[in-house]
Amino acid sequence: MLPAHFIALMITLTHFNNRSFLLNPFLIEQVESLPDTTITLTNGKKLIVKESPEEVGRIMAAFLKKISLISGLAAEEGVHRCSKAEQ
């Protein structure tokens, strides 16, 4: 069994044989529909998953929100816009 802190840094996807697997989302370079959803990793390896590219995008966005990457960037952008408005 993997440690909880390790699992927290992964997303869960599904192979075509219905087996779930964990993937480090920071290794994803691109997601395509060829027509099956194909994920290309930064090392060139390709994975075919059951989820649609849109579902993979939603899973990734939820993951980034969970680790506060999106909300932190959005908050920083909001502060930047407010400070420009004051000028």
N, C-alpha and C positions, 0 to 999 in steps of 0.2 A: 504494500500500500504506500502511495506517495504521501509525503508530508503535506499538511493543509496549506502551508505558506507557498509550496510549490504549485499545488493545484489552483490556488487563487490567482496565479499569474498565467493561466492557460485558458483557452476557450474549448468548449466541447463541440465536436462536429461528428458526422456520421458517414462511414464508408458505405458503399453500395450493398455490402452484405449485412447491413443494419447494425454493425458493430460501432459503438461510439469510441472516439479517441480524443485525447487532449492534444492541443497544438499551441505552441508558443506564438501568439499573434504578432509579435515583433519580427518574426521570420517571414511573414507574408509580404511578397513583393507585388503580386497582382492576383486578381480574381476575374476569371473569364467564363463565359458561357460558350462551349465549343461543340455540341450543344449542352453536354454535361458540364456541370460547374467544375472548373479546373482551377486549382490554387497553385500558383508558382511561388516557391520559396526563394529566399535570397541566395541559396546555394544551387539553384537551378532545378531542384527536385520538384516534380509535379504530383499533386494529390487530386483525386477525383472524389467529390463528396456529393451526398444526396441533397444538401441544402442549396437553394438558389443563390445566385450572387447577391441578390437583395437581402436574403436571410443572413448570409455571411456578413454583409455590411451592418445589419442590425445587431448581430451578435458582437461584432467588433466594437460598435458604438457603445453598446451596453457595457462591455468590458472596460473601455476607456473611461466611461463615466464612473464605473465602479472603482477604478483606481485614481479617480479625480483628475485625469489628464484633460478631458474635454472641459469639464466645469472650470478647472483652473485657467485654461487658455481663454475660455469665454469670459471669465471674470476679468482677466488681465486686459482683454480687448475692450471690454466695457469701460474700465477705468481709463484706458488710453483715449477712447472716444470722448468721455466726459471731460478729461483734461484739455482736449483740443477745443471743445465747445466753450470752455471758460476763457480761452485765449481770445 
